[in-house]
């Protein structure tokens, strides 16, 4: 049975780490490791998470504030090079998740699609293949950073989502896959995307390799925006971070 590796990124959210680990331990008693990348927020937070890493027995990677995707890259690099793993099953995502079910026997080179529940709503698929075909309309919102254009695009995207189509991208709160998909020291996320767009990065990368997206019985509850509340309190702050990340992805993949 493959080892399961749970990777997350901390930015001022050390207070929810124990709950995250406890929920995983309740669902899965097999061979596993925890890796947390601390994106530096304050000296006090750094000292807190150092103490927690000893108490809760997780691998701590200390970092500057490099963003979510780049933080996950550091965790994946550590799993591959410091823990000498290659065929492990990766659960890379947010700390604001409560795991409800973790299958015991995940195998094969797949992207495993979890059920990400926000209330009764499942956030997967994040984008369908049909929605992916119209992502170019987001360039208008990204270029001008005008909120009403962004919301108009969101409405169009949601309407297209009602048309049946296969999954193209999973929700960015949790990426599950076999580590063997990555070549040696290959970076999964582009490090010029600071905070948003990881769903697009992940999907483009996996589809470029021909990796199948497979439904799974992984179930988590997501407390939306716990880790990004400061940004999401302001539409303009969100657009200022989202826009360059989206344009960076669009330039490289389209």
NORDA-V935142 format. One record per backbone hydrogen bond with DSSP energy under -0.5 kcal/mol. CO is the residue of the C=O (numbers start at 0). NH is the residue of the N-H. E is the energy in kcal/mol with one decimal. If there is no record, write none. Layout:
CO_NH_E + CO_NH_E
This chain:
2_88_-2.6 + 3_5_-0.5 + 3_32_-1.8 + 4_6_-0.6 + 4_90_-3.0 + 5_34_-2.9 + 6_92_-2.6 + 7_36_-2.6 + 9_38_-2.8 + 12_15_-1.9 + 13_16_-1.2 + 15_19_-1.9 + 16_20_-2.5 + 17_21_-2.9 + 18_22_-2.2 + 19_23_-1.4 + 20_24_-2.6 + 21_25_-1.9 + 22_26_-1.1 + 23_27_-2.4 + 30_3_-2.3 + 32_5_-2.7 + 33_58_-3.0 + 34_7_-2.1 + 35_37_-0.6 + 35_60_-2.5 + 36_9_-3.1 + 36_38_-0.9 + 37_39_-0.9 + 37_62_-2.0 + 41_45_-2.1 + 42_46_-2.3 + 43_47_-2.1 + 44_48_-2.4 + 45_49_-1.9 + 46_50_-1.8 + 47_51_-2.1 + 48_52_-2.2 + 49_53_-1.0 + 50_54_-2.2 + 51_55_-3.5 + 52_56_-0.6 + 52_57_-1.2 + 58_35_-3.0 + 58_60_-0.5 + 59_61_-0.5 + 60_37_-2.9 + 62_39_-1.7 + 63_65_-1.4 + 66_70_-1.6 + 67_71_-2.4 + 68_72_-2.1 + 69_73_-1.7 + 70_74_-1.8 + 71_75_-2.5 + 72_76_-2.6 + 73_77_-2.1 + 74_78_-2.1 + 75_79_-2.1 + 76_80_-2.7 + 77_81_-2.1 + 77_82_-1.9 + 78_84_-2.0 + 87_89_-0.6 + 87_178_-3.1 + 88_4_-2.9 + 89_91_-0.5 + 89_176_-1.5 + 90_6_-2.8 + 90_92_-0.6 + 91_174_-3.1 + 92_8_-0.6 + 95_222_-2.4 + 96_98_-0.5 + 97_220_-2.6 + 100_218_-2.2 + 107_109_-1.5 + 108_211_-0.5 + 109_111_-0.6 + 109_177_-1.1 + 110_112_-0.6 + 110_213_-3.6 + 111_113_-0.7 + 111_175_-0.5 + 112_215_-1.5 + 113_115_-0.8 + 114_116_-0.8 + 114_219_-2.6 + 115_122_-3.0 + 116_221_-3.1 + 117_120_-1.5 + 120_117_-2.7 + 120_122_-0.6 + 126_167_-3.0 + 126_168_-2.4 + 127_131_-2.3 + 128_132_-1.1 + 129_133_-0.5 + 130_133_-1.3 + 131_134_-1.5 + 133_136_-1.9 + 134_137_-1.8 + 135_138_-1.5 + 136_139_-1.0 + 136_140_-0.6 + 137_141_-2.5 + 138_142_-2.7 + 139_143_-2.0 + 140_144_-1.9 + 144_146_-0.5 + 145_149_-1.9 + 146_150_-2.6 + 147_151_-1.8 + 148_152_-2.2 + 149_153_-2.2 + 150_154_-2.1 + 151_155_-2.0 + 152_156_-2.6 + 153_157_-2.6 + 154_158_-2.2 + 155_159_-2.2 + 156_160_-1.6 + 157_161_-0.5 + 158_161_-1.2 + 159_162_-1.8 + 165_128_-2.9 + 168_125_-1.8 + 168_126_-1.7 + 170_173_-1.5 + 172_93_-2.4 + 173_175_-0.5 + 174_91_-3.0 + 175_111_-2.1 + 176_89_-3.5 + 177_180_-2.0 + 178_181_-1.7 + 182_185_-2.4 + 185_187_-0.6 + 189_192_-1.5 + 191_193_-0.7 + 193_67_-0.9 + 196_200_-2.3 + 197_201_-3.0 + 198_202_-2.4 + 199_203_-2.6 + 200_204_-2.3 + 201_205_-2.5 + 202_206_-2.7 + 203_207_-2.0 + 204_208_-0.9 + 205_210_-2.4 + 206_209_-1.1 + 211_110_-2.5 + 211_213_-0.6 + 213_112_-3.1 + 217_114_-3.1 + 218_99_-3.3 + 218_100_-1.7 + 219_116_-2.9 + 220_97_-2.4 + 220_222_-0.5 + 221_223_-1.2 + 222_225_-1.7 + 227_230_-0.5 + 227_231_-2.4 + 228_232_-1.4 + 230_233_-1.6 + 230_237_-0.5 + 233_237_-2.2 + 234_238_-2.6 + 235_239_-2.4 + 236_240_-1.4 + 237_241_-3.3 + 238_242_-2.5 + 239_243_-0.5 + 240_244_-1.0 + 241_245_-2.7 + 242_246_-2.6 + 243_247_-2.1 + 244_248_-2.1 + 245_249_-2.9 + 246_250_-2.2 + 247_251_-1.5 + 248_252_-2.2 + 249_253_-2.0
